């Protein structure tokens, strides 16, 4: 059955781990009585794998995440399931969960979810070509982020201490990192987590409370290589971005993404991020 997904022929470490994740996907599919119907998609640094599946109840998305046991806990581990409380937003709903250990070195978590129609706005997190989105799509984005912001939760995405640590660590202790307004935020609102042509938003691992405007700030920073789209985001969310907390949210996101750049991700985003931070710090 699904455990016989064809392994990849190369023998480098990444290929070995991809095959391990394919095995995990097959094991989860067998557990749920599902059949993998297309080529799996891998998440950031191969941490997760997901694919369209078919079963007696129709099409489903099956996702498996693998972590070291010490990290297989907490808000990020249960984020997708916890997000079932978010309503009136086009998003997947987790229908079932299955966890199992792989010896004492990895813990796996499989989640069966409802499907969201369409395709991601971008193949990668950073937008590099115009997504050609409708006015209705942008209106749904704004309405959805407002709905998320009002959703009650005790989950934390970025509290005051974390915001101060990230901003002061990157820009210096003289920068005001005070958060005066909080809201519930998606936590990882980049372009491969957004669907088109109809709006939808994926990947709810990191949602929780954070500075107001953080979701919009994240999308803005991931749009900087497409200035016209960045301008659209800036205008659409000016009321939460052009405030003291909104500027703090943007500096926090810039600091977080520059840390990702330092680790080898999105090197072409470095210069636009630095320019954006300079504009925030020296208006």
Backbone as CSV, one residue per row, in Angstrom:
resi,resn,N_x,N_y,N_z,CA_x,CA_y,CA_z,C_x,C_y,C_z
1,UNK,0.848,-1.191,0.000,0.000,0.000,0.000,0.888,1.247,0.000
2,UNK,0.543,2.255,0.840,1.264,3.518,0.793,2.701,3.396,1.271
3,UNK,3.018,2.361,2.054,4.396,2.221,2.533,5.361,1.943,1.397
4,UNK,4.809,1.644,0.198,5.669,1.318,-0.925,5.911,2.517,-1.838
5,UNK,5.717,3.752,-1.306,6.081,4.937,-2.077,7.539,4.802,-2.511
6,UNK,7.804,5.073,-3.781,9.138,4.810,-4.343,10.204,5.637,-3.637
7,UNK,11.252,5.013,-3.111,12.338,5.779,-2.493,13.174,6.489,-3.538
8,UNK,13.891,7.502,-3.090,14.765,8.236,-3.992,16.115,7.532,-4.065
9,UNK,16.772,7.550,-5.225,17.974,6.740,-5.414,19.226,7.286,-4.746
10,UNK,19.316,8.634,-4.522,20.558,9.171,-3.993,20.727,8.812,-2.518
11,UNK,21.943,8.958,-2.026,22.247,8.477,-0.688,22.740,9.590,0.226
12,UNK,22.607,10.849,-0.169,23.009,11.923,0.719,22.046,11.996,1.903
13,UNK,22.445,12.749,2.944,21.679,12.777,4.193,20.257,13.289,3.986
14,UNK,20.102,14.336,3.164,18.759,14.856,2.927,17.878,13.825,2.236
15,UNK,18.457,13.103,1.278,17.674,12.083,0.581,17.256,10.964,1.530
16,UNK,18.160,10.571,2.427,17.825,9.548,3.412,16.665,10.022,4.292
17,UNK,16.722,11.294,4.715,15.648,11.790,5.575,14.346,11.953,4.791
18,UNK,14.426,12.342,3.516,13.209,12.405,2.703,12.554,11.030,2.615
19,UNK,13.363,9.996,2.436,12.812,8.645,2.377,12.180,8.243,3.709
20,UNK,12.822,8.666,4.812,12.245,8.430,6.135,10.882,9.110,6.247
21,UNK,10.781,10.348,5.753,9.511,11.064,5.825,8.464,10.449,4.898
22,UNK,8.885,9.964,3.745,7.950,9.246,2.867,7.415,7.994,3.567
23,UNK,8.293,7.297,4.258,7.856,6.137,5.038,6.829,6.555,6.088
24,UNK,7.090,7.665,6.778,6.147,8.155,7.786,4.791,8.475,7.164
25,UNK,4.819,9.121,5.988,3.564,9.447,5.310,2.799,8.179,4.961
26,UNK,3.509,7.180,4.447,2.855,5.927,4.114,2.273,5.235,5.333
27,UNK,3.017,5.239,6.431,2.529,4.616,7.665,1.268,5.317,8.156
28,UNK,1.271,6.659,8.119,0.093,7.404,8.551,-1.098,7.151,7.633
29,UNK,-0.842,7.108,6.325,-1.929,6.847,5.386,-2.546,5.477,5.647
30,UNK,-1.723,4.476,5.883,-2.241,3.143,6.201,-3.067,3.168,7.484
31,UNK,-2.593,3.907,8.481,-3.318,3.982,9.750,-4.718,4.550,9.561
32,UNK,-4.828,5.591,8.716,-6.120,6.244,8.521,-6.949,5.616,7.399
33,UNK,-6.415,4.612,6.715,-7.138,4.017,5.599,-7.215,4.933,4.392
34,UNK,-6.141,5.677,4.127,-6.093,6.622,3.026,-5.072,6.164,1.997
35,UNK,-5.227,6.632,0.768,-4.275,6.371,-0.301,-3.674,7.692,-0.757
36,UNK,-2.355,7.768,-0.803,-1.674,8.964,-1.304,-1.866,9.026,-2.818
37,UNK,-2.372,10.162,-3.311,-2.761,10.220,-4.724,-1.889,11.155,-5.544
38,UNK,-0.942,11.838,-4.942,-0.030,12.642,-5.760,1.313,12.750,-5.047
39,UNK,2.241,13.417,-5.676,3.592,13.514,-5.142,3.602,14.332,-3.847
40,UNK,4.209,13.813,-2.787,4.240,14.552,-1.526,5.010,15.872,-1.641
41,UNK,4.678,16.772,-0.735,5.326,18.075,-0.629,6.036,18.127,0.718
42,UNK,7.300,18.582,0.710,8.069,18.673,1.943,8.026,20.093,2.488
43,UNK,8.017,20.199,3.820,8.040,21.492,4.476,9.446,21.992,4.712
44,UNK,9.551,23.053,5.502,10.819,23.737,5.757,11.829,22.750,6.337
45,UNK,12.974,22.652,5.661,14.084,21.801,6.081,13.640,20.354,6.361
46,UNK,12.692,19.900,5.560,12.213,18.516,5.575,11.533,18.140,6.884
47,UNK,11.158,19.124,7.691,10.543,18.832,8.987,9.176,18.173,8.839
48,UNK,8.493,18.432,7.734,7.155,17.874,7.537,7.008,17.393,6.104
49,UNK,5.978,16.584,5.896,5.625,16.086,4.573,4.103,16.040,4.499
50,UNK,3.560,16.356,3.335,2.107,16.337,3.181,1.727,15.959,1.759
51,UNK,0.514,15.470,1.608,0.051,15.059,0.279,-1.464,14.977,0.258
52,UNK,-2.009,15.114,-0.939,-3.420,14.822,-1.152,-3.641,13.321,-1.015
53,UNK,-4.745,12.950,-0.398,-5.083,11.542,-0.238,-6.552,11.332,-0.585
54,UNK,-6.895,10.067,-0.800,-8.285,9.680,-1.065,-8.674,8.565,-0.103
55,UNK,-9.935,8.589,0.331,-10.441,7.553,1.222,-11.943,7.438,1.095
56,UNK,-12.542,6.722,1.995,-13.981,6.480,1.912,-14.797,7.756,2.094
57,UNK,-14.208,8.772,2.748,-14.916,10.029,2.968,-14.525,11.111,1.957
58,UNK,-13.772,10.719,0.922,-13.372,11.684,-0.092,-11.944,12.158,0.090
59,UNK,-11.619,13.269,-0.559,-10.267,13.790,-0.532,-9.915,14.435,0.800
60,UNK,-8.692,14.238,1.229,-8.185,14.819,2.473,-6.712,15.207,2.266
61,UNK,-6.242,16.128,3.083,-4.823,16.438,3.143,-4.244,15.702,4.341
62,UNK,-3.143,14.995,4.121,-2.469,14.271,5.187,-1.094,14.884,5.388
63,UNK,-0.813,15.289,6.605,0.454,15.927,6.934,1.102,15.174,8.084
64,UNK,2.403,14.955,7.980,3.170,14.336,9.056,4.341,15.244,9.389
65,UNK,4.502,15.550,10.664,5.649,16.317,11.129,6.500,15.412,12.008
66,UNK,7.810,15.565,11.937,8.734,14.751,12.723,9.651,15.668,13.514
67,UNK,9.811,15.374,14.796,10.643,16.194,15.673,11.451,15.318,16.609
68,UNK,12.527,15.873,17.143,13.182,15.247,18.273,12.196,15.253,19.444
69,UNK,12.210,14.224,20.282,11.229,14.142,21.365,11.163,15.378,22.253
70,UNK,12.298,16.044,22.499,12.288,17.208,23.391,11.507,18.377,22.808
71,UNK,11.313,18.406,21.463,10.555,19.478,20.823,9.131,19.057,20.482
72,UNK,8.782,17.807,20.671,7.467,17.289,20.266,6.436,17.553,21.353
73,UNK,6.213,18.808,21.627,5.275,19.215,22.672,5.012,20.701,22.525
74,UNK,4.047,21.206,23.277,3.802,22.636,23.326,2.901,23.144,22.217
75,UNK,2.796,24.476,22.149,1.850,25.114,21.243,2.117,24.789,19.771
76,UNK,3.389,24.778,19.357,3.679,24.518,17.948,3.280,23.098,17.559
77,UNK,3.423,22.158,18.481,3.119,20.762,18.198,1.625,20.549,17.961
78,UNK,0.787,21.294,18.658,-0.672,21.106,18.573,-1.378,22.234,17.834
79,UNK,-0.605,23.122,17.202,-1.192,24.331,16.629,-2.291,24.094,15.618
80,UNK,-2.091,23.160,14.687,-3.108,22.930,13.661,-4.428,22.460,14.270
81,UNK,-4.338,21.537,15.226,-5.562,21.063,15.881,-6.188,22.165,16.723
82,UNK,-5.372,22.902,17.457,-5.904,23.993,18.275,-6.636,25.024,17.428
83,UNK,-6.206,25.181,16.168,-6.801,26.188,15.288,-8.208,25.824,14.842
84,UNK,-8.703,24.652,15.219,-10.099,24.323,14.914,-11.071,25.299,15.571
85,UNK,-10.618,26.027,16.594,-11.507,27.006,17.243,-11.661,28.262,16.406
86,UNK,-10.785,28.461,15.409,-10.878,29.644,14.540,-11.970,29.391,13.503
87,UNK,-12.994,30.212,13.508,-14.126,30.024,12.603,-14.262,31.229,11.688
88,UNK,-15.040,31.039,10.622,-15.303,32.091,9.630,-14.035,32.527,8.903
89,UNK,-13.088,31.615,8.768,-11.874,31.826,7.989,-11.683,30.591,7.114
90,UNK,-11.351,30.791,5.831,-11.119,29.655,4.927,-9.797,29.006,5.284
91,UNK,-9.847,27.865,5.937,-8.664,27.186,6.454,-8.951,25.698,6.593
92,UNK,-7.914,24.864,6.665,-8.148,23.444,6.899,-8.668,23.206,8.318
93,UNK,-9.415,22.126,8.463,-9.862,21.674,9.780,-9.261,20.299,10.033
94,UNK,-8.630,20.128,11.179,-8.045,18.836,11.529,-9.160,17.883,11.944
95,UNK,-9.192,16.713,11.297,-10.226,15.720,11.551,-9.761,14.592,12.451
96,UNK,-8.476,14.270,12.415,-7.964,13.177,13.226,-6.456,13.330,13.365
97,UNK,-5.925,12.745,14.445,-4.493,12.850,14.762,-3.978,11.476,15.161
98,UNK,-2.742,11.182,14.768,-2.088,9.924,15.124,-0.623,10.232,15.421
99,UNK,-0.137,9.808,16.593,1.264,10.023,16.956,1.939,8.685,17.232
100,UNK,3.235,8.635,16.913,4.010,7.437,17.242,5.489,7.795,17.331
101,UNK,6.254,7.041,18.137,7.696,7.288,18.248,8.474,6.453,17.240
102,UNK,9.638,6.931,16.879,10.597,6.160,16.102,11.800,5.964,17.007
103,UNK,11.812,4.855,17.720,12.845,4.645,18.717,12.787,5.747,19.763
104,UNK,13.955,6.201,20.204,14.003,7.298,21.165,14.560,8.578,20.539
105,UNK,14.586,8.635,19.179,15.217,9.795,18.534,14.254,10.675,17.768
106,UNK,13.060,10.192,17.397,12.096,11.031,16.686,10.689,10.718,17.193
107,UNK,9.843,11.744,17.148,8.420,11.583,17.419,7.670,12.113,16.208
108,UNK,6.688,11.340,15.725,5.922,11.713,14.545,4.483,12.077,14.942
109,UNK,3.927,13.048,14.258,2.523,13.443,14.458,1.875,13.589,13.089
110,UNK,0.849,12.791,12.844,0.115,12.846,11.578,-1.240,13.492,11.817
111,UNK,-1.619,14.366,10.893,-2.901,15.060,10.986,-3.643,14.930,9.657
112,UNK,-4.886,14.467,9.725,-5.766,14.434,8.559,-6.592,15.708,8.574
113,UNK,-6.592,16.416,7.439,-7.269,17.706,7.371,-8.199,17.777,6.165
114,UNK,-9.153,18.680,6.265,-9.971,18.995,5.104,-9.117,19.705,4.067
115,UNK,-9.521,19.590,2.816,-8.786,20.218,1.720,-9.260,21.647,1.497
116,UNK,-8.320,22.513,1.156,-8.624,23.880,0.748,-8.394,23.963,-0.759
117,UNK,-9.397,24.365,-1.535,-9.240,24.360,-3.000,-8.235,25.391,-3.481
118,UNK,-7.702,25.141,-4.667,-6.797,26.088,-5.302,-5.351,25.671,-5.183
119,UNK,-4.481,26.650,-5.325,-3.036,26.414,-5.290,-2.379,27.524,-4.476
120,UNK,-1.204,27.259,-3.884,-0.509,28.314,-3.145,-0.176,29.509,-4.045
121,UNK,-0.166,30.688,-3.461,0.160,31.898,-4.212,1.611,31.903,-4.678
122,UNK,2.463,31.130,-4.019,3.880,31.073,-4.366,4.411,29.695,-4.022
123,UNK,5.393,29.231,-4.789,6.020,27.944,-4.473,6.931,28.046,-3.262
124,UNK,7.390,29.246,-2.964,8.240,29.482,-1.803,7.627,30.528,-0.899
125,UNK,8.205,30.698,0.284,7.666,31.657,1.253,7.705,33.083,0.722
126,UNK,8.804,33.433,0.026,9.018,34.791,-0.470,8.349,34.957,-1.827
127,UNK,7.634,36.059,-2.003,6.983,36.340,-3.281,8.008,36.903,-4.265
128,UNK,8.104,36.262,-5.429,9.067,36.700,-6.445,8.412,37.028,-7.777
129,UNK,7.143,36.721,-7.942,6.367,37.124,-9.117,4.989,37.539,-8.644
130,UNK,4.350,38.391,-9.399,3.036,38.877,-8.998,2.024,37.742,-8.975
131,UNK,1.226,37.618,-7.916,0.230,36.547,-7.850,-1.067,36.873,-8.580
132,UNK,-1.227,38.122,-9.055,-2.425,38.517,-9.816,-3.704,38.155,-9.066
133,UNK,-3.867,38.721,-7.892,-5.000,38.411,-7.031,-6.131,39.403,-7.236
134,UNK,-7.344,38.921,-7.071,-8.530,39.745,-7.282,-8.775,40.668,-6.087
135,UNK,-9.597,41.683,-6.315,-9.997,42.563,-5.218,-10.723,41.770,-4.139
136,UNK,-11.506,40.773,-4.551,-12.230,39.947,-3.582,-11.254,39.157,-2.712
137,UNK,-10.150,38.682,-3.307,-9.142,37.949,-2.535,-8.554,38.848,-1.445
138,UNK,-8.178,40.054,-1.821,-7.592,40.971,-0.850,-8.595,41.322,0.239
139,UNK,-9.860,41.483,-0.132,-10.885,41.776,0.877,-11.046,40.609,1.840
140,UNK,-10.983,39.380,1.323,-11.080,38.206,2.189,-9.870,38.105,3.121
141,UNK,-8.687,38.462,2.607,-7.493,38.468,3.455,-7.689,39.423,4.622
142,UNK,-8.127,40.625,4.339,-8.307,41.622,5.406,-9.360,41.158,6.407
143,UNK,-10.482,40.692,5.912,-11.551,40.233,6.800,-11.071,39.066,7.661
144,UNK,-10.318,38.147,7.054,-9.864,36.966,7.781,-8.869,37.326,8.885
145,UNK,-7.923,38.225,8.590,-6.964,38.613,9.624,-7.652,39.373,10.755
146,UNK,-8.685,40.131,10.425,-9.454,40.797,11.479,-10.186,39.770,12.340
147,UNK,-10.740,38.737,11.703,-11.431,37.686,12.449,-10.464,36.941,13.356
148,UNK,-9.285,36.603,12.815,-8.272,35.926,13.627,-7.866,36.804,14.810
149,UNK,-7.681,38.085,14.569,-7.238,39.004,15.629,-8.203,39.013,16.808
150,UNK,-9.488,38.787,16.532,-10.502,38.814,17.597,-10.692,37.456,18.268
151,UNK,-10.038,36.417,17.772,-10.226,35.076,18.315,-9.533,34.950,19.670
152,UNK,-10.291,34.531,20.670,-9.734,34.378,22.011,-8.875,33.121,22.088
153,UNK,-7.713,33.228,22.710,-6.825,32.083,22.895,-5.833,32.376,24.003
154,UNK,-5.357,31.304,24.645,-4.264,31.469,25.603,-2.926,31.092,24.988
155,UNK,-2.911,30.792,23.689,-1.670,30.493,22.985,-0.858,31.785,22.803
156,UNK,0.439,31.681,22.905,1.319,32.836,22.714,2.225,32.603,21.510
157,UNK,2.245,33.564,20.608,3.195,33.512,19.490,4.452,34.322,19.806
158,UNK,4.268,35.544,20.266,5.416,36.407,20.588,5.003,37.342,21.708
159,UNK,5.476,37.065,22.932,5.156,37.944,24.047,6.170,39.095,24.111
160,UNK,5.960,39.988,25.079,6.815,41.169,25.163,8.287,40.804,25.328
161,UNK,8.575,39.808,26.147,9.961,39.423,26.357,10.634,38.939,25.087
162,UNK,9.911,38.148,24.313,10.496,37.627,23.072,10.695,38.743,22.061
163,UNK,9.741,39.679,21.999,9.862,40.802,21.071,11.093,41.641,21.411
164,UNK,11.255,41.935,22.689,12.413,42.731,23.119,13.711,42.001,22.790
165,UNK,13.761,40.711,23.075,14.981,39.943,22.820,15.382,39.976,21.350
166,UNK,14.409,39.758,20.469,14.723,39.719,19.038,15.116,41.098,18.510
167,UNK,14.366,42.127,18.876,14.631,43.468,18.338,15.938,44.026,18.899
168,UNK,16.139,43.930,20.195,17.374,44.451,20.783,18.581,43.642,20.327
169,UNK,18.405,42.346,20.135,19.514,41.525,19.669,19.970,41.890,18.268
170,UNK,19.068,42.411,17.446,19.412,42.762,16.067,19.706,44.247,15.900
171,UNK,18.935,45.101,16.561,19.010,46.540,16.283,19.553,47.369,17.453
172,UNK,19.806,46.741,18.597,20.359,47.471,19.724,19.329,47.802,20.786
173,UNK,19.807,47.985,22.018,18.906,48.167,23.146,18.271,49.548,23.193
174,UNK,18.740,50.473,22.368,18.130,51.809,22.371,16.810,51.855,21.604
175,UNK,16.498,50.800,20.845,15.266,50.776,20.055,14.084,50.454,20.961
176,UNK,13.040,51.263,20.864,11.828,51.029,21.656,11.092,49.812,21.092
177,UNK,10.971,48.758,21.919,10.298,47.531,21.490,9.028,47.275,22.296
178,UNK,8.439,48.347,22.808,7.258,48.217,23.662,6.024,47.855,22.836
179,UNK,5.331,46.820,23.258,4.069,46.400,22.626,2.929,46.928,23.479
180,UNK,2.127,47.810,22.900,0.999,48.386,23.638,-0.332,47.791,23.238
181,UNK,-0.368,47.116,22.086,-1.624,46.505,21.633,-1.329,45.089,21.137
182,UNK,-2.071,44.119,21.653,-1.900,42.722,21.263,-3.128,42.233,20.512
183,UNK,-2.919,41.175,19.743,-4.003,40.552,18.989,-3.620,39.103,18.747
184,UNK,-4.576,38.316,18.304,-4.269,36.958,17.871,-3.799,37.013,16.425
185,UNK,-2.666,36.338,16.141,-2.053,36.423,14.819,-1.813,35.020,14.272
186,UNK,-1.721,34.930,12.948,-1.495,33.630,12.323,-0.135,33.058,12.697
187,UNK,0.893,33.867,12.686,2.205,33.428,13.127,3.199,33.123,12.024
188,UNK,2.720,32.788,10.838,3.646,32.463,9.736,2.971,32.769,8.404
189,UNK,2.537,34.010,8.242,1.727,34.385,7.084,2.628,34.749,5.903
190,UNK,3.133,33.728,5.222,3.903,33.956,4.005,3.120,33.441,2.803
191,UNK,3.691,33.610,1.613,2.914,33.434,0.389,2.658,31.974,0.011
192,UNK,3.451,31.043,0.486,3.128,29.652,0.189,2.110,29.080,1.175
193,UNK,1.724,29.880,2.172,0.643,29.491,3.078,-0.684,30.124,2.705
194,UNK,-0.704,30.862,1.605,-1.931,31.510,1.145,-2.366,30.896,-0.186
195,UNK,-3.664,30.635,-0.322,-4.200,29.955,-1.499,-4.896,30.932,-2.437
196,UNK,-4.926,30.558,-3.710,-5.624,31.305,-4.748,-6.237,30.298,-5.729
197,UNK,-7.190,30.647,-6.577,-7.779,31.996,-6.738,-8.718,32.398,-5.596
198,UNK,-9.336,31.395,-4.922,-10.118,31.722,-3.739,-9.195,31.775,-2.534
199,UNK,-9.435,32.750,-1.676,-8.583,32.926,-0.500,-8.674,31.713,0.426
200,UNK,-7.540,31.328,0.976,-7.458,30.322,2.016,-6.108,30.448,2.677
201,UNK,-5.999,30.032,3.942,-4.735,30.161,4.663,-4.414,28.835,5.354
202,UNK,-3.180,28.381,5.162,-2.705,27.095,5.654,-1.731,27.270,6.823
203,UNK,-1.319,26.149,7.414,-0.200,26.062,8.363,-0.430,26.916,9.608
204,UNK,-1.118,26.323,10.577,-1.498,27.036,11.789,-0.679,26.609,13.008
205,UNK,0.511,26.088,12.784,1.329,25.629,13.906,1.642,26.739,14.912
206,UNK,1.907,27.945,14.434,2.499,28.985,15.275,1.534,30.088,15.686
207,UNK,0.239,29.910,15.439,-0.692,30.999,15.735,-0.787,31.230,17.247
208,UNK,-1.147,32.470,17.609,-1.286,32.816,19.017,-1.242,34.330,19.187
209,UNK,-1.133,34.761,20.401,-1.123,36.194,20.690,0.237,36.805,20.359
210,UNK,0.191,38.010,19.816,1.398,38.736,19.473,1.072,40.201,19.278
211,UNK,2.062,41.012,18.918,1.795,42.426,18.661,0.745,42.601,17.559
212,UNK,-0.159,43.519,17.756,-1.153,43.804,16.735,-0.459,44.212,15.432
213,UNK,-0.895,43.614,14.327,-0.304,43.913,13.031,0.805,42.970,12.621
214,UNK,1.125,41.983,13.463,2.247,41.101,13.140,1.983,40.264,11.902
215,UNK,0.757,39.783,11.714,0.466,38.980,10.525,0.674,39.804,9.256
216,UNK,0.153,41.029,9.257,0.340,41.905,8.108,1.817,42.254,7.925
217,UNK,2.533,42.464,9.025,3.959,42.766,8.939,4.727,41.606,8.328
218,UNK,4.353,40.380,8.684,5.021,39.204,8.126,4.797,39.130,6.627
219,UNK,3.554,39.307,6.196,3.258,39.246,4.766,3.967,40.372,4.016
220,UNK,4.014,41.536,4.616,4.708,42.661,3.990,6.184,42.335,3.766
221,UNK,6.836,41.800,4.775,8.272,41.509,4.658,8.542,40.418,3.632
222,UNK,7.649,39.459,3.517,7.814,38.418,2.504,7.451,38.921,1.102
223,UNK,6.970,40.169,0.993,6.576,40.750,-0.298,7.579,41.756,-0.836
224,UNK,8.675,41.997,-0.120,9.548,43.122,-0.439,10.228,43.001,-1.794
225,UNK,10.347,41.789,-2.345,10.936,41.643,-3.675,9.950,41.975,-4.786
226,UNK,8.687,42.160,-4.434,7.652,42.599,-5.381,7.058,43.898,-4.844
227,UNK,7.685,45.038,-5.127,7.298,46.299,-4.488,5.829,46.672,-4.655
228,UNK,5.220,46.349,-5.789,3.817,46.718,-5.975,2.917,45.940,-5.025
229,UNK,3.243,44.679,-4.792,2.465,43.872,-3.848,2.718,44.347,-2.425
230,UNK,3.972,44.645,-2.114,4.288,45.174,-0.788,3.514,46.460,-0.523
231,UNK,3.405,47.308,-1.539,2.658,48.554,-1.388,1.183,48.275,-1.135
232,UNK,0.637,47.256,-1.802,-0.761,46.891,-1.581,-0.982,46.435,-0.145
233,UNK,-0.067,45.588,0.361,-0.173,45.129,1.748,-0.068,46.314,2.704
234,UNK,0.890,47.197,2.456,1.092,48.366,3.314,-0.167,49.231,3.367
235,UNK,-0.794,49.448,2.228,-1.988,50.279,2.182,-3.176,49.591,2.842
236,UNK,-3.351,48.314,2.563,-4.500,47.579,3.084,-4.488,47.500,4.605
237,UNK,-3.286,47.439,5.172,-3.175,47.270,6.620,-2.528,48.482,7.295
238,UNK,-2.660,49.651,6.676,-2.014,50.848,7.222,-2.471,51.138,8.645
239,UNK,-3.717,50.812,8.970,-4.239,51.148,10.293,-3.578,50.343,11.405
240,UNK,-3.008,49.169,11.088,-2.320,48.390,12.121,-0.808,48.394,11.942
241,UNK,-0.333,48.823,10.779,1.111,48.881,10.552,1.699,50.240,10.906
242,UNK,0.955,51.312,10.615,1.461,52.664,10.847,1.098,53.154,12.244
243,UNK,1.431,52.344,13.241,1.219,52.670,14.646,2.491,52.292,15.387
244,UNK,2.671,52.763,16.622,3.865,52.349,17.368,4.007,50.834,17.482
245,UNK,2.928,50.128,17.813,3.011,48.669,17.911,3.206,48.040,16.544
246,UNK,2.599,48.615,15.520,2.780,48.095,14.168,4.219,48.181,13.709
247,UNK,4.896,49.272,14.062,6.314,49.395,13.713,7.163,48.405,14.506
248,UNK,6.806,48.195,15.761,7.503,47.173,16.555,7.307,45.798,15.928
249,UNK,6.075,45.518,15.494,5.795,44.232,14.853,6.655,44.051,13.612
250,UNK,6.795,45.104,12.814,7.618,45.008,11.607,9.085,44.791,11.941
251,UNK,9.595,45.486,12.940,10.992,45.288,13.334,11.219,43.872,13.859
252,UNK,10.262,43.355,14.591,10.373,41.978,15.088,10.442,41.002,13.920
253,UNK,9.563,41.177,12.928,9.550,40.268,11.773,10.852,40.391,10.986
254,UNK,11.335,41.625,10.778,12.611,41.806,10.081,13.725,41.087,10.824
255,UNK,13.768,41.237,12.146,14.806,40.575,12.937,14.702,39.062,12.801
256,UNK,13.486,38.546,12.831,13.296,37.088,12.709,13.725,36.591,11.341
257,UNK,13.364,37.316,10.288,13.718,36.869,8.940,15.207,37.048,8.664
258,UNK,15.820,38.083,9.201,17.269,38.226,9.037,18.006,37.089,9.745
259,UNK,17.439,36.602,10.817,18.023,35.426,11.471,17.927,34.217,10.555
260,UNK,16.809,34.092,9.826,16.672,33.014,8.844,17.685,33.195,7.713
261,UNK,17.878,34.434,7.283,18.877,34.716,6.247,20.267,34.302,6.735
262,UNK,20.573,34.619,7.981,21.870,34.233,8.549,22.075,32.722,8.490
263,UNK,20.971,31.970,8.555,21.042,30.517,8.487,21.030,29.962,7.081
264,UNK,20.997,30.851,6.075,21.071,30.407,4.690,19.787,30.505,3.898
265,UNK,18.690,30.936,4.521,17.414,31.053,3.817,17.284,32.427,3.154
266,UNK,16.729,32.452,1.964,16.330,33.685,1.269,17.421,34.766,1.254
267,UNK,18.608,34.495,0.766,19.669,35.507,0.805,19.311,36.783,0.047
268,UNK,18.487,36.658,-1.006,18.134,37.853,-1.770,17.170,38.768,-1.023
269,UNK,16.635,38.309,0.090,15.729,39.143,0.877,16.482,40.012,1.881
270,UNK,17.773,39.759,2.067,18.530,40.447,3.109,18.546,41.961,2.899
271,UNK,18.946,42.411,1.725,19.068,43.856,1.495,17.723,44.571,1.621
272,UNK,16.626,44.055,1.017,15.331,44.722,1.221,14.905,44.769,2.686
273,UNK,15.188,43.715,3.437,14.841,43.721,4.862,15.625,44.792,5.616
274,UNK,16.906,44.905,5.324,17.724,45.923,5.987,17.227,47.316,5.635
275,UNK,16.884,47.549,4.380,16.346,48.859,3.973,15.034,49.148,4.689
276,UNK,14.194,48.127,4.775,12.900,48.324,5.431,13.087,48.683,6.910
277,UNK,14.002,47.993,7.564,14.274,48.313,8.970,14.821,49.735,9.117
278,UNK,15.709,50.127,8.198,16.264,51.486,8.269,15.162,52.525,8.140
279,UNK,14.209,52.284,7.244,13.102,53.222,7.093,12.247,53.294,8.349
280,UNK,12.114,52.168,9.051,11.340,52.155,10.289,12.081,52.856,11.420
281,UNK,13.393,52.708,11.447,14.201,53.259,12.532,14.554,54.722,12.306
282,UNK,14.628,55.133,11.025,14.981,56.519,10.690,13.949,57.082,9.715
283,UNK,12.716,57.268,10.171,11.658,57.730,9.241,11.931,59.145,8.721
